[in-house]
Amino acid sequence: MRGLTMLIATILTFGYFFAAQAAMTVDRAETFRRVAPTVDPASPADAANRVWYGGMLTPVVVEAPPPDKCTI
């Protein structure tokens, strides 16, 4: 009886995960379809105020001076 319960719970869990993945895929595709015409900015000033929905951005490199020596 315990094995049957575990089997049913496992099947239902995978089913819920599959349904959630399908819903997110459809939602993401709809977002891309809605936003795609507005991604092409007219000027660089307009591009700064837009939300980025994918692609590869250049990495941000932060440079800092080396820390001072500890005198303790």
N, C-alpha and C positions, 0 to 999 in steps of 0.2 A: 504494500500500500504506500509506503514511504517513497519507493522508487517511482511509482506512477505519479505521485504528487510532484516530485522533482522534475520528471519528464514534462509534465504539463506546464509547470512554472518556467522551465527553460524554453519551451516552444513559444509560450506567450511573451516572454521577455524578448526573444529574437524577433517576434512579430511586431512588438511595439517599437523596437529599434528600427526595423525596416520601414514601418509607417512614418516614423519621425524623420528618417533620412529622406524618404520620398517627398515629404512635405517641405523640408528645407531646400531640396533641390529645385522644386517647382517655384518656391518663393524666391530663391536666388536668381533663377532664370528670369522670372518676371521683373525683378529689380534691375537686372542688366538690360533687359529689353526696354524698360521705362527710362533708364538713365542714359543709354547709349547715344541718343541724338544730342544730348546736352554736354557730352564730354569734350567735344571739339571747341575750345575756347577761341574767342575772337582776338583777344590780346593777352599778353602775359599777366597784366593786372587782374583780368577776370579769372585767370587760371589759379591765382593764389586763393581765391574764395570758394573754389569748388572742392567737392569731396572726391577722393581718388578711389575708384572701384576696381583696382587690379593692375597687374603689370609689375614691372620691376623698377623700383626707385633706387637711386644711388645711395650707398651707405653713408651714414653720418659718422664722421670721425671727430672725436673730441680729444684735443691735445691739452695737456696740463704740465706745468713744470714739475720736476722731480721733487719729492717731499724733502724737507730739511732733515738733517741728521738728528737722531734722538740723543739728547745729552744725559739721559738718566743712566 
